[in-house]
Every structure is written in structure tokens, then in C-alpha cells.
Amino acid sequence: MKKPPDLEKLENILRSSAIVSGGFLGTDMRGLDEVIETDLAELEGLGFTIINIVSRMKEFTNTAIPALGNWIAFEDKYQIRVEESKGVLTCPWPHPGTFPKRITYVRNLQTNDSIKWSDLNIHLIESHNFFEGKGSPYRIEPKELVKILFNCC
């Protein structure tokens, strides 16, 4: 079945490296709809929703913002740090949306695992159910995110 032109155009933008080095889909050859469906199914299998994930990501980011650039303890299980650069990141979807160039780093002290995300990652997950494609330098694996942020699975 042929893809609608708007979806095909969006996929071309996501595969392009004009916005982000390596593109938002990375080396993933699956279609955007399949990437999203697979990640949502994985989350469902783990017993989590986009709302659970995004709420927790925002909680970590917002907790660390006041300590900008410094590691802080959180919930006796984590260390978190936020770094910010000048400028903004733009959402590749066709709607207005820019986000600070801010990266949140999280270390789970119990498992010694770590993960990072940008404010744009949070938006892509919350608004578009998009964790990025395999091989993208900014891909967030749903299972890894759940494991670290909720200390489970």
C-alpha cells in the first residue's frame, strides 16, 4: 500500500541529516508508522504508557534544572545533571515547536545504568510517540528507559 504524501514527506525529513546528524530515523529501514507501533507495543508489554514515561522524564529534568551543570542526588537511587547550550532544537513534524538545547543525564546508582535525553526527545515521545529510529544517535530504547527510570523490568 502506498504511503500518504504527507507521511512520505515526513519520513524523508526524518531520514535526512539536514536537521540532525544521522537523521532521526538513523539506519532504521522500517517505516515511521512501524517504528512507532513497535515501540508502543514494547511499552505496553512492559506495563507502561507514554504518559508514565514522559511524566517521569520531566520530573528528572525539572528536578535537575536548578543545579544546572552539577550532579545532584534524587530519590536515594539516582544522580541527575542537566546541561544547557545556547539555541533551540526544532521539531521535525510540521507544526511550530522549538525546544531549548538542554540534555538531562541520569545515573541509576542501584544498577549503574545511565541514559540521557534532550527536551526535544521528551516532546517527540509525548506528542508523536517517537523514540527515534534504530541507529539514530539520539535514539532512546523504551525498555532501557523504563529499566533506568522505574528501576524495573
N, C-alpha and C positions, 0 to 999 in steps of 0.2 A: 504494500500500500504506500502510495506517495505521501510524503510529509507535507503538511500545510506550508505555504511560503513563509509565513511569519516564524514558524518553528525552524525551518531550514535556515533562514537568515540568522536567527539567534544562535543556532549551533555553529554556523560559520564564524560568528563573532566570538563565541566561547572557545573555538579551536584556534583562533588567531592569537598570535603573540603580541599584537599591537597594544593591547591593554595591559597584559601581564605576561612576563617572560614564561614561555612554555605553554601558555593558554590555560584557560580554566578547565578544559577537559583533558589536558595533558596528552598522554599516549593512548587514552581510552578510546577504542574504536566503536563502542556502543553509542547508540543514540541518546540524546539528552533524556528523553522520557524513560528509557530503560535504566539509565544511571540513577535517576531519582527513584523510580519504583523499587529497584534493588536495595537501595539504602533505606527506604522507608520500611520495606519488608524486614530487613535486618533489625531495625529499631523495634518494630512490633514484636519480633521474635524474642527480643531481649526484655520486652515489657515496658518500653519507654516510648514517649511521644516527642515530637518536635517541641512542644510547649515545655515539657520537662527539661529537655536538653538546653534550650535557649535561656530559660529562666536561670538555670544553674550557671551557664556561661556568663550571663550578665551579672549574676551575683559575685562571681570571682573577679570579673573585670572591675565592677564598681567598688568592690572592697579594696582593690589594689591601687586605684587611681590616686587617692590622696598621698600615697607613698611613692609616687612616680619615680621609676628607676631603681627602687630599692626592694629587696625581698622582704616580705612580711609573712608572719605565721597566720594560718587560718584554720580554724576548727581542730587544732592539735594534730592534723593529718597532712596539711598542705603547706607549701611555701608558694607564694604568688608574687609576680612582679609585672608591672606594666611599663612599656617603653613607648614613647610617642615621638614622631617626627613631624616636621612641617609638611603641610599639604594635605590632600584628601585622596581617597580612593573612590572611584565611580563604579556603581553597579552596572554590569553589562546588560541587564534587562532593559527594555525600552520604557523606562519611567525615570523621573527625576530622583536621584538618590546619590548623595556623596557622604563619605564617612571618614572620620579622622584616621590618619596613618598611625594607628595605635595597635600594638601587639601585646597580648596577655600571655605570660608564661606561667605554667602550673607544674609543680612537682608534687607528686603523691609520695609522702615520706614513708608510708607503710609498704608500698610496692616498689618504690624507687623508679616509677614510670614518670614521664613528663610529656607535656603536649603544649602547643601554642596555637593561638588563633588571632585573627585581626577583627576589628569591628565589622569589616566587610564580610568576613566569614559568618559572623553572627547574623547579619542581615540576610545573606544568601540562604542560610539554613532556615531562618524564621519566615522569610517572605516567599522563598522559592523552593524550599525543601531540598536544597542543593549543597552537598558536601564537597563538590568539585569532582572531577573525573580522576580515575587511576592514572598515576604518572604526573599529575599536576603537582608543582612544588608546594602548593598550599592546600592540597587535599587533606581532609580530616576524615579518618576512618571512624564510622559511627561506633563500632564495637570498642575501639580503643578509647574514644571519648567517654563513653559510658563507664568503662572499666576504671578510668582515672578519676572522673568527677563524682562517681557514685560508689566507688570502692567495691565494685561487684563484677559479676559475670566473667 
